[in-house]
Amino acid sequence: MKTLLKLMLTGWTLTAVAVAAEPNGGALRNLAWAATTLAKVETDLGEIVREPQGPEAAALAAAVAEAHTRLAALKQVVATADAESESLGKAADFAKNLAGLAQWTIDRTGDLAGKQATRRKIFEERTVLAKTDFGKQLDDVLLALASCSVRQAAAQLAEKQVAVVEAEAVWNLQALRFDQLVDEADNEAGWLERKAELQDAVRESGKQIKLAGLESARDKVRTARLAQQQLALEKQQLVNRTAQLNLQAQALDEKGGQLNEATDRAREAFDEAQGKVQEALDE
């Protein structure tokens, strides 16, 4: 009987150890995947960096180094943590953040590649644009998009949500500007091609036909289109500002909840102290 009881107790102890070890094992596996994910993210983001010596690249390198440090620290703590340890939750959050960043990196890299392809295509199809400055304008916007993407990735790695939202706002604004420039370039190419056709037709006809009036009307159309674009940019800025204000309001709500909890604890302590005073008086 004693032997049976001893075996049962031993079995329970082993089971308890296995249950306690299970969350640690799961957390360690998550961190192992996180290490692989971090290496992949670092490689993918390196393809986005346009200026290796720029401030965005430096911020990303610092964020990646800090992530490696946190990963090593979490592995060390989780290996000896008990089932109730907060470090298990921190490890899960760390791995989850990296997984989200990995998917974001894939999506953002695809977006950038698509815009670069659009830039190449329009200049291949509308060769007349080679005489304009649209190429430089589009390249400047592409550089801004890459830079803000690197900043956003660094902020996401560092879990700085305010900086993430700010970088996303820049992306939204610059992405809109890119689309506007592509549309404007396509429209301008159509006009330049049509103008060239008309000039050839006038020369062939031998008539004295001036295109000044047509060009003046075209300038008015261009001015109106630019005003429309500016309005759209201002609207996007307002949308971005709204998102930032919502984030700030959320942060204040969280702080308010913390202050409420602190106030409740202070009241409880006050009531307890008051009760002790009353007990002393009663005695």
Secondary structure as GFF3:
##gff-version 3
##sequence-region A 1 283
A	DSSP	alpha_helix	2	46	.	.	.	ID=ss1
A	DSSP	alpha_helix	55	79	.	.	.	ID=ss2
A	DSSP	alpha_helix	86	125	.	.	.	ID=ss3
A	DSSP	three_ten_helix	127	131	.	.	.	ID=ss4
A	DSSP	alpha_helix	134	157	.	.	.	ID=ss5
A	DSSP	alpha_helix	161	205	.	.	.	ID=ss6
A	DSSP	alpha_helix	212	282	.	.	.	ID=ss7
###
